[in-house]
């Protein structure tokens, strides 16, 4: 299976990328970035774009991939609803729409967030925006669309883009896993679950932490 991934320079994207490169089911990974990666691997290819709105200019190259793992994203800290909408909804949905026009036969997987609001009516701003984004993606004519809602994630060994808080969490992870099993998973579980969804599908379009763990065990 050939997959493309966005956000490989970030925490989630890097963890998913490393998981995909290690998995024998994946024959090729195309990383779509604004800047080159430091990582080199025989399976890894890169597409450098200054703006994700330019993705339609690469239709021939992107038409042969089986899945897109959209891991790029920003924090809502310091944002209001208008600014966060521009950085979340307006960043993801136009990209996915263009991609569906290029290759509707692929699976699209979006990394959303734990406690995302599917009703779009809740009091938490970022959860409403993420919910609006998820709902819009589910309407696109892909082979399948899955919205992943991981909680706190343990990094993959070898990750470079790991914030200090995640390094502390990694040390304490056995305790956290016991205390908050429905809020915590690993980057490897997220990446493996994505691969399984793309290969075998899943019964639900939205995967919470427990769904992610279940899917990861199937592969």
C-alpha positions as CSV (number, residue, x, y, z in Angstrom):
1,X,0.0,0.0,0.0
2,X,1.2,3.5,-0.9
3,X,0.2,6.3,1.5
4,X,0.8,10.0,1.8
5,X,1.1,11.9,5.0
6,X,1.0,15.5,6.1
7,X,2.5,17.0,9.2
8,X,5.5,14.8,9.3
9,X,7.6,17.6,10.9
10,X,5.2,17.6,13.9
11,X,4.6,15.4,16.9
12,X,1.8,13.2,15.6
13,X,2.9,13.2,12.0
14,X,6.5,12.1,12.8
15,X,5.3,9.3,15.0
16,X,2.9,8.0,12.3
17,X,5.6,8.4,9.6
18,X,8.1,6.3,11.5
19,X,5.4,3.7,12.2
20,X,4.5,3.5,8.5
21,X,8.1,3.2,7.4
22,X,8.6,0.2,9.7
23,X,5.4,-1.5,8.6
24,X,5.8,-4.1,5.8
25,X,2.3,-3.4,4.5
26,X,3.5,0.0,3.4
27,X,5.6,0.1,0.3
28,X,5.9,3.9,-0.2
29,X,5.3,7.0,1.9
30,X,4.9,10.4,0.3
31,X,5.5,13.2,2.9
32,X,3.8,16.5,1.9
33,X,5.6,19.3,3.6
34,X,6.5,23.0,3.3
35,X,10.1,22.2,4.0
36,X,12.3,19.1,3.5
37,X,12.6,16.4,6.2
38,X,16.0,15.5,7.7
39,X,15.0,11.8,7.6
40,X,16.0,9.6,4.7
41,X,14.5,6.2,4.0
42,X,14.2,3.9,1.0
43,X,10.4,4.0,1.2
44,X,10.2,7.8,1.7
45,X,9.5,10.4,-1.0
46,X,8.8,14.1,-0.5
47,X,6.5,16.6,-2.1
48,X,7.4,20.2,-1.1
49,X,4.6,22.7,-1.4
50,X,4.6,26.3,-0.2
51,X,0.9,26.3,0.3
52,X,-1.4,23.3,0.7
53,X,-3.9,25.0,-1.7
54,X,-1.5,24.1,-4.5
55,X,-2.1,20.4,-4.1
56,X,-4.2,20.3,-7.3
57,X,-1.1,21.1,-9.3
58,X,0.3,17.7,-8.5
59,X,-2.7,15.5,-9.6
60,X,-0.7,13.1,-11.7
61,X,1.7,12.3,-8.9
62,X,-1.0,11.9,-6.3
63,X,-3.4,9.8,-8.3
64,X,-1.7,6.5,-7.4
65,X,-1.8,6.6,-3.6
66,X,-4.1,4.4,-1.5
67,X,-4.5,6.6,1.5
68,X,-3.8,10.0,3.0
69,X,-3.0,10.3,6.7
70,X,-3.6,14.0,7.5
71,X,-1.6,14.7,10.7
72,X,-0.9,18.4,10.2
73,X,-2.5,20.7,12.7
74,X,-2.1,23.6,15.1
75,X,-2.9,24.3,18.8
76,X,-6.0,26.3,19.6
77,X,-4.1,28.1,22.4
78,X,-4.4,31.9,21.9
79,X,-6.8,31.6,19.0
80,X,-10.4,32.8,18.6
81,X,-13.0,30.9,16.6
82,X,-12.4,32.9,13.4
83,X,-8.6,32.5,13.5
84,X,-8.7,28.8,14.5
85,X,-11.2,28.1,11.8
86,X,-8.8,29.5,9.2
87,X,-6.0,27.3,10.6
88,X,-8.1,24.1,11.0
89,X,-11.2,23.9,8.9
90,X,-10.0,26.2,6.1
91,X,-6.6,24.4,6.1
92,X,-7.9,20.8,6.0
93,X,-11.2,20.7,4.1
94,X,-10.0,22.5,0.9
95,X,-7.0,20.2,0.7
96,X,-9.1,17.1,1.2
97,X,-11.7,18.4,-1.4
98,X,-9.0,18.8,-4.0
99,X,-7.5,15.4,-3.2
100,X,-10.9,13.8,-3.5
101,X,-11.2,15.3,-7.0
102,X,-7.8,13.8,-7.9
103,X,-8.2,10.4,-6.3
104,X,-11.7,9.5,-4.9
105,X,-10.6,5.9,-4.6
106,X,-8.4,6.5,-1.6
107,X,-9.0,6.4,2.1
108,X,-8.7,9.8,4.0
109,X,-7.8,9.8,7.7
110,X,-7.9,13.0,9.7
111,X,-6.3,13.4,13.2
112,X,-8.8,15.4,15.1
113,X,-8.8,15.4,18.9
114,X,-10.3,13.8,22.0
115,X,-13.6,15.4,23.0
116,X,-14.2,16.9,19.5
117,X,-17.8,18.1,19.3
118,X,-19.7,16.4,16.4
119,X,-22.8,18.5,17.1
120,X,-20.8,21.7,16.4
121,X,-23.0,23.4,19.1
122,X,-20.9,22.9,22.3
123,X,-19.3,25.6,24.5
124,X,-15.7,24.6,23.7
125,X,-14.5,26.6,20.7
126,X,-11.8,24.2,19.4
127,X,-14.1,21.2,19.8
128,X,-16.8,22.9,17.6
129,X,-14.3,23.8,14.9
130,X,-12.9,20.3,14.9
131,X,-16.4,18.8,14.8
132,X,-17.3,21.0,11.8
133,X,-14.1,19.8,10.1
134,X,-14.9,16.2,10.8
135,X,-18.4,16.5,9.5
136,X,-17.3,18.2,6.3
137,X,-14.7,15.6,5.6
138,X,-17.3,12.8,6.0
139,X,-19.3,14.3,3.1
140,X,-16.4,14.1,0.6
141,X,-16.6,11.3,-2.0
142,X,-13.5,9.3,-0.9
143,X,-13.6,5.5,-0.7
144,X,-13.7,6.0,3.1
145,X,-13.1,8.7,5.6
146,X,-12.1,8.2,9.3
147,X,-11.7,10.8,12.0
148,X,-9.2,9.8,14.7
149,X,-9.6,11.3,18.2
150,X,-6.5,10.2,20.1
151,X,-5.9,11.6,23.6
152,X,-2.4,12.0,25.1
153,X,0.1,10.0,23.0
154,X,3.3,8.3,23.9
155,X,6.0,9.0,21.3
156,X,7.6,6.4,19.0
157,X,11.2,5.6,19.8
158,X,13.5,7.8,17.7
159,X,11.2,10.7,17.4
160,X,12.9,14.1,17.3
161,X,9.9,16.5,17.4
162,X,8.8,15.8,21.0
163,X,7.9,18.5,23.4
164,X,9.3,18.4,27.0
165,X,5.9,17.5,28.4
166,X,5.7,14.4,26.2
167,X,9.1,13.3,27.3
168,X,8.0,13.6,30.9
169,X,4.8,11.7,30.1
170,X,6.8,8.9,28.4
171,X,8.7,8.3,31.6
172,X,5.5,8.1,33.6
173,X,3.4,6.4,31.0
174,X,2.9,3.0,32.8
175,X,1.2,4.8,35.6
176,X,-0.8,7.0,33.3
177,X,-1.9,4.0,31.3
178,X,-3.4,2.4,34.4
179,X,-5.1,5.6,35.6
180,X,-6.5,6.9,32.3
181,X,-6.8,4.0,29.8
182,X,-9.5,5.8,27.8
183,X,-7.5,9.0,27.4
184,X,-4.1,7.6,26.4
185,X,-2.6,5.7,23.5
186,X,0.8,5.5,21.7
187,X,1.9,7.1,18.5
188,X,2.6,3.6,17.2
189,X,-1.0,2.6,18.0
190,X,-2.3,5.6,16.1
191,X,-0.1,4.8,13.0
192,X,-0.9,1.1,13.1
193,X,-4.6,1.7,13.5
194,X,-4.5,4.1,10.5
195,X,-2.8,1.4,8.4
196,X,-5.4,-1.2,9.4
197,X,-8.3,1.2,8.6
198,X,-6.9,1.9,5.2
199,X,-6.3,-1.9,4.5
200,X,-9.4,-3.4,6.1
201,X,-11.8,-0.6,7.0
202,X,-13.6,-0.1,10.2
203,X,-17.3,-0.1,11.3
204,X,-17.3,3.5,12.6
205,X,-16.1,6.7,10.9
206,X,-15.0,8.2,14.2
207,X,-12.4,6.4,16.3
208,X,-11.9,7.3,19.9
209,X,-8.9,6.0,22.0
210,X,-10.4,2.6,22.6
211,X,-11.2,2.2,18.9
212,X,-7.7,3.1,18.0
213,X,-6.2,0.6,20.4
214,X,-8.5,-2.1,19.1
215,X,-7.6,-1.4,15.5
216,X,-3.9,-1.4,16.3
217,X,-4.2,-4.9,17.8
218,X,-5.7,-6.2,14.5
219,X,-2.6,-5.7,12.4
